[in-house]
Amino acid sequence: MDKNASSENEKKRRRDVRTGCQAKLRITKQEDEKWLVNSFKDTHNHDFTMTPTKVMKHRSHNSFHRSIEGKSLMVQFGQAGLKPSQIKKVVNTMKTSNVADVTSKQCADLLSEQRKQHIGKEFYGLIKHFQDKTLVDSDQYFVVDLSDDV
């Protein structure tokens, strides 16, 4: 059997974090725009995390990479040429300690999304670069012809 074919059939293993907790809260918005608690069950089968340093490590609290500040830092470092693993290290040393660490994958995903948004717009950056060069060097000459004539 082909090596690639066998790896396609294997499921990606995730660590098991489910405890079978039956606690739940169901809320719906009524037609009159008011919220209604339909059901509430406070039956937990696990201990609660009580310390802020442990709570911030919960997946639900890991949102710094989605914040404006976090995205801005990661994009700036990406534009400066840093790799996601390097960005992760820098951002994690700069952020406050009560915020969960950023991962390399989160950095890579954000940079990938940024690149997708700029597809087809790279030309503007190139024009700006040459325009800046002509301002610094008077011997430099730069012209762009955007007509459809070939």
JOTAFEN-V705346 format. One record per residue. N is the residue number from 0. RES is the residue in three letters. SS is DSSP state (H for helix, E for strand, L for the rest). PHI is phi as a letter, one per 20 degrees, with the letter a starting at -180 (999 if undefined). OMEGA is omega in degrees with one decimal (999 if undefined). Layout:
n = (N & N)
res = (RES & RES)
ss = (SS & SS)
phi = (PHI & PHI)
omega = (OMEGA & OMEGA)
//
This chain:
n = (0 & 1 & 2 & 3 & 4 & 5 & 6 & 7 & 8 & 9 & 10 & 11 & 12 & 13 & 14 & 15 & 16 & 17 & 18 & 19 & 20 & 21 & 22 & 23 & 24 & 25 & 26 & 27 & 28 & 29 & 30 & 31 & 32 & 33 & 34 & 35 & 36 & 37 & 38 & 39 & 40 & 41 & 42 & 43 & 44 & 45 & 46 & 47 & 48 & 49 & 50 & 51 & 52 & 53 & 54 & 55 & 56 & 57 & 58 & 59 & 60 & 61 & 62 & 63 & 64 & 65 & 66 & 67 & 68 & 69 & 70 & 71 & 72 & 73 & 74 & 75 & 76 & 77 & 78 & 79 & 80 & 81 & 82 & 83 & 84 & 85 & 86 & 87 & 88 & 89 & 90 & 91 & 92 & 93 & 94 & 95 & 96 & 97 & 98 & 99 & 100 & 101 & 102 & 103 & 104 & 105 & 106 & 107 & 108 & 109 & 110 & 111 & 112 & 113 & 114 & 115 & 116 & 117 & 118 & 119 & 120 & 121 & 122 & 123 & 124 & 125 & 126 & 127 & 128 & 129 & 130 & 131 & 132 & 133 & 134 & 135 & 136 & 137 & 138 & 139 & 140 & 141 & 142 & 143 & 144 & 145 & 146 & 147 & 148 & 149)
res = (MET & ASP & LYS & ASN & ALA & SER & SER & GLU & ASN & GLU & LYS & LYS & ARG & ARG & ARG & ASP & VAL & ARG & THR & GLY & CYS & GLN & ALA & LYS & LEU & ARG & ILE & THR & LYS & GLN & GLU & ASP & GLU & LYS & TRP & LEU & VAL & ASN & SER & PHE & LYS & ASP & THR & HIS & ASN & HIS & ASP & PHE & THR & MET & THR & PRO & THR & LYS & VAL & MET & LYS & HIS & ARG & SER & HIS & ASN & SER & PHE & HIS & ARG & SER & ILE & GLU & GLY & LYS & SER & LEU & MET & VAL & GLN & PHE & GLY & GLN & ALA & GLY & LEU & LYS & PRO & SER & GLN & ILE & LYS & LYS & VAL & VAL & ASN & THR & MET & LYS & THR & SER & ASN & VAL & ALA & ASP & VAL & THR & SER & LYS & GLN & CYS & ALA & ASP & LEU & LEU & SER & GLU & GLN & ARG & LYS & GLN & HIS & ILE & GLY & LYS & GLU & PHE & TYR & GLY & LEU & ILE & LYS & HIS & PHE & GLN & ASP & LYS & THR & LEU & VAL & ASP & SER & ASP & GLN & TYR & PHE & VAL & VAL & ASP & LEU & SER & ASP & ASP & VAL)
ss = (L & L & H & H & H & H & H & H & H & L & L & L & L & L & L & L & L & L & L & L & L & L & L & E & E & E & E & E & E & L & L & L & L & L & E & E & E & E & E & E & E & L & L & L & L & L & L & L & L & L & L & H & H & H & H & L & L & L & H & H & H & L & L & H & H & H & L & H & H & H & H & H & H & H & H & H & H & H & H & L & L & L & L & H & H & H & H & H & H & H & H & H & H & H & L & L & L & L & L & L & L & L & L & H & H & H & H & H & H & H & H & H & H & H & H & H & H & L & L & L & L & H & H & H & H & H & H & H & H & H & H & H & H & H & H & H & L & L & L & L & L & L & L & L & L & L & L & L & L & L)
phi = (999 & f & g & f & f & f & f & f & e & f & e & f & e & d & f & e & d & e & d & m & f & e & f & b & c & d & c & c & e & e & f & e & m & e & e & c & e & f & b & b & c & d & d & d & d & b & f & e & e & d & e & g & f & e & f & f & e & f & g & f & e & e & c & g & f & e & f & f & f & f & f & g & f & f & f & f & f & f & f & f & o & f & e & g & f & f & f & g & f & f & f & f & e & e & f & f & f & e & d & f & f & e & d & f & f & f & f & f & f & f & f & f & f & f & f & f & f & d & f & n & d & f & g & f & f & f & f & f & g & f & f & f & f & f & f & e & d & f & e & f & c & b & c & c & d & e & f & e & f & d)
omega = (179.4 & -178.4 & -179.6 & -178.8 & -179.5 & -178.9 & 178.0 & -177.9 & -179.0 & 177.2 & 176.7 & -178.0 & 173.6 & 177.9 & -176.7 & -179.1 & -178.5 & -179.8 & -177.4 & -179.0 & -177.4 & -179.7 & 178.2 & 176.4 & 179.7 & -179.0 & 176.7 & 176.9 & -178.0 & -179.6 & 179.4 & 176.6 & 177.1 & 178.8 & -178.7 & 174.7 & -178.7 & 179.6 & 178.4 & 179.1 & -174.7 & -178.9 & -179.7 & 177.1 & -178.3 & 177.0 & 177.0 & 174.5 & -173.9 & -175.7 & -179.8 & -179.0 & 177.4 & 179.7 & -177.4 & 178.9 & 176.5 & -179.1 & -178.1 & -178.9 & -176.3 & -174.9 & -178.5 & -178.4 & 177.7 & -178.9 & 179.3 & -179.8 & -179.7 & 179.3 & -178.5 & 178.7 & -176.8 & 179.7 & 180.0 & 179.0 & 176.3 & 178.5 & 178.0 & 175.3 & 178.9 & 176.8 & -179.5 & 179.9 & 177.3 & 178.9 & 179.3 & -178.1 & -178.3 & -177.7 & -178.8 & 175.7 & -177.9 & -174.0 & 177.7 & -174.1 & -178.7 & 178.4 & -179.3 & -179.4 & 176.0 & 179.3 & 176.3 & 180.0 & 178.4 & 177.7 & -178.8 & 179.5 & 180.0 & 179.9 & 177.4 & 178.7 & 178.4 & 179.4 & 179.5 & -179.2 & -177.0 & 178.7 & -179.6 & -178.8 & -178.6 & -177.4 & -179.5 & 176.8 & 178.7 & 177.3 & -179.9 & 179.4 & -178.8 & 175.7 & 177.4 & 178.6 & -179.4 & 176.4 & -178.3 & -176.1 & -176.6 & 177.8 & 179.7 & -180.0 & -176.5 & 178.2 & 177.8 & 177.0 & -177.2 & -180.0 & -179.6 & 179.9 & -179.7 & 999)
//
